[in-house]
Amino acid sequence: MEQTLKDQIVLVTGASRGIGRAVAEGAAARGAQVVAVARTVGGLEDLADAIDALPGDVTLVPLDVTDEGGIQRMCAAVHERWGRADIWVHTAIYAPPLSLAPHIAVKELDKTLSINVRAVHRCVALIEPLLAFSKSPRAVLMDDTVAGDPYYGAYGASKAAARALAQSWQRETAEQPLQVHLHTPPPMSTALRARFHPGENRDVLTPPAQAAGAVLDLLT
């Protein structure tokens, strides 16, 4: 594979599974230095094993995106080591149980908003300065179109809020070098999808590696 991301610093939040892991692997296959952020240590270690055979390299950061101090320290470490980030791909997400709107548990709603909205804002605020040092800064945030669908009250509300935040950022930077992309992947054979659609025929779903290809096409 052509090394179109050689020497690029690619930060992936939510890199231990699903499309995040596939993007991290795909970026490494294209020669990138990947900074992989996720809560799941085992998933990160599996990712590192896969990247060992690829042209790029990976630095593992076991970290919850809701940990503001941890994100600050991670950004400081990236700046100290490389002086910048060229690309940020955000895939970290929480899928609350489907529920009738009146029966959404407050605890679940709070967790959903914390991960799917507040953490996005926190990462935008802390990662944008790293991107400012890049000659060709790019950011990709995952979108979803379920807002307003039955039973998706908590998740849909969080994705609508995250989309609005990303669109504002996108328009605010329209005349700057930074390119901000909102990307809606196809239905994929992931754990998140299985939580919303148990028993679904996974053979008809898009493999995460294939979906990641469309994300990487935005970046090269």
C-alpha positions as CSV (number, residue, x, y, z in Angstrom):
1,M,0.0,0.0,0.0
2,E,1.2,3.5,-0.9
3,Q,2.5,5.3,2.2
4,T,0.4,8.4,1.8
5,L,0.5,9.3,5.5
6,K,4.2,8.7,6.0
7,D,5.5,10.9,8.9
8,Q,2.0,12.1,9.7
9,I,1.0,12.2,13.4
10,V,-2.5,10.7,13.5
11,L,-4.4,10.8,16.8
12,V,-7.3,8.4,17.1
13,T,-9.6,8.6,20.1
14,G,-11.6,5.5,20.5
15,A,-9.0,3.3,18.8
16,S,-9.4,-0.1,20.5
17,R,-12.3,-1.4,18.5
18,G,-14.7,-0.9,15.6
19,I,-14.0,1.9,13.1
20,G,-11.5,3.6,15.4
21,R,-9.3,0.5,15.4
22,A,-9.7,0.1,11.7
23,V,-8.7,3.7,11.0
24,A,-5.7,3.3,13.3
25,E,-4.6,0.2,11.4
26,G,-5.3,1.8,8.0
27,A,-3.3,4.9,8.9
28,A,-0.4,2.8,10.1
29,A,-0.6,0.8,6.8
30,R,-0.1,4.1,5.0
31,G,3.0,4.9,7.1
32,A,1.6,7.1,9.9
33,Q,2.7,7.5,13.4
34,V,-0.5,6.6,15.2
35,V,-1.4,7.8,18.7
36,A,-4.1,5.4,19.8
37,V,-6.3,6.5,22.7
38,A,-8.9,4.2,24.3
39,R,-10.0,2.9,27.7
40,T,-9.6,-0.8,26.9
41,V,-6.0,-1.8,27.4
42,G,-6.4,-5.3,25.9
43,G,-7.9,-3.8,22.8
44,L,-5.0,-1.4,22.5
45,E,-2.5,-4.2,22.9
46,D,-4.2,-6.2,20.1
47,L,-4.0,-3.1,17.9
48,A,-0.3,-2.7,18.6
49,D,0.3,-6.4,17.7
50,A,-1.5,-5.8,14.3
51,I,0.5,-2.6,13.6
52,D,3.8,-4.3,14.3
53,A,3.6,-5.8,10.8
54,L,2.8,-2.4,9.2
55,P,5.0,0.4,7.9
56,G,3.8,2.9,10.5
57,D,4.1,2.9,14.3
58,V,1.8,3.3,17.2
59,T,1.9,4.8,20.7
60,L,-0.7,3.5,23.0
61,V,-2.6,5.8,25.4
62,P,-4.9,4.0,27.8
63,L,-7.2,6.8,28.7
64,D,-10.9,7.6,29.1
65,V,-11.9,10.6,27.0
66,T,-14.0,11.9,29.9
67,D,-10.7,12.4,31.9
68,E,-9.9,16.0,31.2
69,G,-6.6,15.9,33.1
70,G,-5.6,12.8,31.2
71,I,-6.4,14.4,27.8
72,Q,-4.4,17.5,28.8
73,R,-1.4,15.3,29.8
74,M,-1.7,13.3,26.6
75,C,-1.7,16.5,24.4
76,A,1.3,17.8,26.3
77,A,3.2,14.6,25.7
78,V,2.3,14.6,22.0
79,H,3.5,18.2,21.7
80,E,6.7,17.4,23.6
81,R,7.5,14.4,21.4
82,W,6.4,15.5,18.0
83,G,5.5,19.2,18.3
84,R,2.1,18.7,16.6
85,A,-0.7,16.5,15.5
86,D,-1.6,16.4,11.8
87,I,-4.8,14.4,12.0
88,W,-7.4,13.8,14.7
89,V,-10.1,11.1,14.2
90,H,-12.7,10.9,16.9
91,T,-14.6,7.6,17.1
92,A,-15.1,7.2,20.9
93,I,-18.8,6.7,21.6
94,Y,-21.2,5.4,24.2
95,A,-24.4,3.5,23.2
96,P,-27.0,3.7,26.0
97,P,-29.9,1.2,26.1
98,L,-32.8,1.9,23.7
99,S,-35.7,3.3,25.6
100,L,-39.0,5.2,25.4
101,A,-38.3,8.9,25.9
102,P,-40.2,9.1,29.3
103,H,-38.3,6.1,30.6
104,I,-34.7,7.2,29.8
105,A,-32.7,6.6,33.0
106,V,-31.1,9.9,34.2
107,K,-27.9,8.0,35.0
108,E,-27.8,6.7,31.4
109,L,-28.6,10.2,29.9
110,D,-25.8,11.8,32.0
111,K,-23.3,9.2,30.9
112,T,-24.3,9.5,27.3
113,L,-24.0,13.3,27.3
114,S,-20.7,13.1,29.2
115,I,-19.0,10.8,26.6
116,N,-20.8,11.8,23.4
117,V,-21.0,15.6,23.9
118,R,-18.8,16.9,26.7
119,A,-15.9,14.7,25.8
120,V,-16.1,15.9,22.2
121,H,-15.9,19.5,23.3
122,R,-13.1,18.7,25.7
123,C,-11.1,17.1,22.9
124,V,-11.8,19.8,20.4
125,A,-10.6,22.4,22.9
126,L,-7.4,20.5,23.8
127,I,-6.5,19.0,20.5
128,E,-7.0,22.0,18.2
129,P,-3.8,23.7,19.5
130,L,-1.9,20.6,18.5
131,L,-3.4,20.7,15.0
132,A,-2.4,24.3,14.7
133,F,1.2,23.3,14.5
134,S,0.6,21.1,11.4
135,K,1.1,22.3,7.9
136,S,-2.0,20.4,6.8
137,P,-4.3,19.9,9.8
138,R,-7.4,17.7,9.5
139,A,-10.0,16.4,11.9
140,V,-12.8,13.8,11.3
141,L,-15.6,13.4,13.8
142,M,-18.1,10.5,13.4
143,D,-21.8,11.4,12.9
144,D,-25.0,9.5,13.0
145,T,-28.5,10.2,11.7
146,V,-30.7,8.6,14.3
147,A,-31.7,11.8,16.1
148,G,-35.4,11.8,16.5
149,D,-35.9,8.1,15.7
150,P,-38.1,6.1,18.1
151,Y,-36.2,4.7,21.2
152,Y,-33.0,6.6,20.4
153,G,-33.8,9.6,22.6
154,A,-30.6,9.7,24.7
155,Y,-28.2,8.6,22.0
156,G,-29.9,10.6,19.3
157,A,-29.9,13.8,21.4
158,S,-26.2,13.3,22.1
159,K,-25.3,12.9,18.5
160,A,-27.4,15.9,17.4
161,A,-25.6,18.0,20.0
162,A,-22.2,16.7,18.9
163,R,-23.1,17.4,15.3
164,A,-24.0,21.0,16.1
165,L,-20.8,21.5,17.9
166,A,-18.8,20.0,15.1
167,Q,-20.6,22.0,12.4
168,S,-19.9,25.3,14.3
169,W,-16.2,24.3,14.5
170,Q,-16.2,23.5,10.9
171,R,-17.7,26.8,9.9
172,E,-15.5,28.8,12.3
173,T,-12.4,27.3,10.6
174,A,-13.6,27.5,7.0
175,E,-11.0,30.0,6.1
176,Q,-8.2,28.4,8.1
177,P,-5.8,25.6,7.1
178,L,-7.7,23.2,9.4
179,Q,-10.2,21.0,7.6
180,V,-13.0,19.7,9.9
181,H,-15.0,16.8,8.5
182,L,-18.2,15.2,9.7
183,H,-18.5,11.7,8.5
184,T,-21.4,9.3,8.7
185,P,-20.2,5.7,8.3
186,P,-22.4,3.0,6.9
187,P,-24.0,0.4,9.2
188,M,-21.1,-1.7,10.4
189,S,-20.5,-5.0,12.1
190,T,-19.5,-3.5,15.4
191,A,-20.3,-4.1,19.0
192,L,-22.1,-0.7,19.1
193,R,-24.4,-1.8,16.3
194,A,-25.0,-5.1,17.9
195,R,-26.1,-3.3,21.1
196,F,-28.8,-1.4,19.2
197,H,-29.7,-4.3,16.8
198,P,-29.3,-7.6,18.6
199,G,-29.8,-10.6,16.3
200,E,-29.3,-8.6,13.1
201,N,-27.7,-10.4,10.2
202,R,-24.2,-9.1,10.4
203,D,-23.3,-10.6,7.0
204,V,-25.0,-7.7,5.3
205,L,-23.2,-5.0,7.3
206,T,-20.0,-3.2,6.2
207,P,-16.8,-4.4,7.8
208,P,-15.1,-1.7,9.9
209,A,-11.9,-2.0,7.7
210,Q,-13.9,-1.1,4.6
211,A,-15.7,1.8,6.3
212,A,-12.3,3.1,7.6
213,G,-11.2,3.3,4.0
214,A,-13.7,6.1,3.3
215,V,-12.4,8.0,6.4
216,L,-8.8,7.7,5.3
217,D,-9.8,8.9,1.8
218,L,-10.8,12.2,3.4
219,L,-7.3,12.5,4.8
220,T,-5.1,11.7,1.8
